[in-house]
Amino acid sequence: MGAEGLGLYGLLTLPHIVVAIVTYWITATVYYFLTAPKLPADVPCMGYGTGWIGGIRNFFAITKSKEWVVTGYYQYNRNDQAFVLPPTLGMPPEIVIPKSQMAWMFDLSDEVASASEPHYDMFNGDWVLLDPIILKDPYHEHVIHKNMIRNLKTLIPGLNDQIPGAIMDVFGTDTESWMKLDVMGSFSKIVPRLSSFLTVGPPLCHNPEFNKAAQALTMDITLMQIMVVLTPKAIQPLAGALLSLRNRYHFGQASRFALPIIKQRIADIQKKDAGHPDYTSWTEPQDFFTWSYRTAQSENRPEEMQPHRLALRTMGVLFASQTTVLTMYDSIINILHAGQQTIRALREESHRILHEEGGHYTPQGLSRMHRLDSAIREAQRKSPIGLTLSTRKIVARNGVTAPNGTHFPYGTLLSCPWMPIAGDETIYDNPGEYDAFRYSRPMEEYAKLSEEERKDVDVLSIKQKALVTTSFEHLQFGHGRHACPGRFLAAHELKIIISYLLLHYDFKPLAEGPKILWVIRYHVPLSVQIETRRRKAVWTLEDE
């Protein structure tokens, strides 16, 4: 080897390699910011400023976004002005709009302001679910939206059989000794199991190897999201390709069990449609496989009827259901922290309605659990999942102009200030407190009124306080035509789990509410331990 070659070889030391990587990372990041869409000059910017020094400080300020969003909301949004939430790490800048502009934003067509593009960018859609079309065209959301509500009566009875085993496997059956459990870890075992039942149904949902692979893929998707935040834009394709090897492996493991069932389902449906004599009395199962195939069939989408595409869509739905885990975490901790009076009121409601429904959870009965509905919605308000939600990316090449004259160019991200709205004292009394029955109290008061007195009450405004009803002041499920299509089933699932736990388990008082750490723009749940013990008998009114 020549002297020149030896000189180059001598540079390949660990310090030199680290310096090279850091230099490239900084250079690529700076280049990305220089080439990012230019933000409107008339929109004020939060953070440390828009210059070089301010930009660098903004970039590394991973715990300041909450302060910036709250300050921007009270300083600008409350005065009908938008503001810029500056880029931090790999998170792009967002223009946070006031409530007065939300109706305008939600009414924009998908060809002008896309709801799917921000998700595509956030999760590195080229790689995360192995086929870019899954996030480019979230057809699975359309399938859920079209089929979920009308099949609730079919799905809910099955949960009556699934809930006890799923909960007892984690919370135990010991009626003598108290058991310590980590809240997030416990519900991370229960909720995916039930979501699998609701999505793919038996026998696949009972296959531990399928569930393990699906859970691993969910973790892979989360890691991909973290990668997007930490990796410079220029090398995301390479990083995505490497990281997606895990996704491919775990999808392969899950599809080993899912694909044979999907193929058999398609064959069964085709025989049924062809009038095969053996299928005269065959009833197609109501799960995501059937819904996807039938919806694509009716809409002439043959590409969505392919087994591999169906399997990928299924994984997307199972990942989306993971947000239910976080809602369970926030709900159960807030309820237990609220004290025995709140717990007793929830137990009384569950016991009464279950008795009215013959001892089973039904869609009709669950819809009458107003207290529990309110307790969950209040937990969402008290512990918002993100600082901003309902993000839209301007995809019209010429941009779009807001009613106040501000022009948002192509590539701009618009979002809504969910966290500060949820804590706004002009909207809520005592917003810093968890009031479990904040939303159910008006409904219960209305129920006590005479027919004559009810004529003077705006009952629609009362019903709009339900957990699944979205609005500019309740954005946890989004809003508008892109609101979470699975929220109706998720709400029932949450109610059944909490109701069952309160009736069949006792809990020691919880001294603290949810421990929330805000990292960049997201709520990161911290470990919280609860102590529980199975009751010797189901709770009744005579117990207290």
Phi, psi and omega in degrees: 000132182289171180298323180296318179295320179295324179296317178294319180298324181294341179282344184277056175259162182302314179301318180295320180295316179298315179299319180296317180295314181297318179299315179295318181301314180293316181298315181295322179292315178299317179300319180299316181292326179292329183260001180292159179304138179286131182274152180302133182292337183271006178257119182295150184246132175278180177094204186267007180118174184254000178281183183298310182295315178298320179297320179294318179295319177300319185301321185261003183274071189286348180246010185261349186300322179301312180300318182294318181293316180296314179297315180297324180296311183285329182277325186241305184302319181293345176252026176062033176240147173275164173215161181263127170268114190291160179293138178226128188049235182268005180278125181287165176293148176236145170262113183269117187267155177282166179302328182294343179254358185294316180301318177299313182296314182293337179275349180296141180290161179295338179283347179254311182229110186269135174272335183276329182300318177299322177294320180300315180291319184297323185256009184055067188301341178296334189235332196299319178246027168072337178227119183305333185295337184299320178262335176297317179233087184288067183297331180298328176294320178298319180298314179298315181301321185281333190245337191296307188298316184288350179252009180301321181297333178279324187279319187299316180304324179296328179295331177303326181275330186276326187301309184304311182296317181298321181283315182296329178296336181255314184274349175083175182236006182288122180263003182250315187258144176282144182241133176267132181225144170278126188298308184296316180296322182294312182284342173290344175266323185282308187297313179300325179297317179287323178296324177296319177299316183288335184268307186252344177069176176284153003273350187299322183293342180264002180274109184297328180290322176295313181297322179295316180293320179296320178294321178296320178295323176300317177294323177300319180295320178296318178297324178296321178296318178297320178300319180299322181291322188266345187256133176304145184306321187296331183252009178299323176302318179292313180297320179296318180297320181288313181295327184291351175299323175296316179301315181297319181296311183289327174294321177299320178296315180292320184288342175302327181263328184281318186299316178301322179290319178298314180297320178294321179297316180298317179297319179297315180297318181295321177292320177300314181294330181278357179079026180301131184300330180288349185247017181300318183258006182286131178250123182290133179299145179264090177217182185297328179299310181295314181302315182297313182296312183295320180295314179296323179297315183288338182254011178055054177242072185301330180295334180274000179260002181279139184306316182296318179296319178299319180295318179296316178299321180299318179296324177297319179293317180296323177295315182300329182290349181293338178297338177297329178298315181294321177295321177298316179304307182295320184292309186293323180292316179297319180295313181293324179289334182292336175107175188293328180296318177294316181298317180296319180297322178289321177297317181299315180297314180299314180299315182296313184287323175299320177298317179295332182261017176075023177087007181237150173281128179230156177304321181294316180293317180298325179292342178266358177278071186293324180294314181293321176303314180294319182298322180287315179298321179294326176295322177296321179290315183289329181233072184299146184286336180207159177292317178232149180218180178056047182288140175233141176252128179288116183248356174290126186302329180267007181075194181211148181249129180286163180303333181275003177098351179288130181260127178254115184286169177306135178093350180292140174260126174251142179214169181248141185279075187297311186299312178291329175298319181296340180245018184282120183289345175278348178257321185237142170283134179047060185296339180282351181258148173272108179251096189305326186252028179304320185263337182272338183303313178299323179293318180291324177292322179297321182296336181276349184283155174284166179302322181293318181292329182293338182296335183265006184253136176278087185293332180298319180295330177289315181293335180286000177268008181291156181306318186273356181273115181272158178195179177294343180252005176216089190252007184301326177262012187081195180198159178080199186291347178254017175299152184308116183288341182266009186294332181292315178289320179300320179297316178295318180299314179300315181296317181296315181299310183294317179301313180299315181299315183292328181278333186249354182225148170259154182225139173287150180304144181252119187287330184238152174278192181302139175266114186247128172246125178265116176246118188055253186244013187237150177277118178253113181288135177261164184295129175228130180260137173238156176245128186219161179207136180292138178286151177287336177213156179299142181299138174226172181299333182286347184287341183222000000 
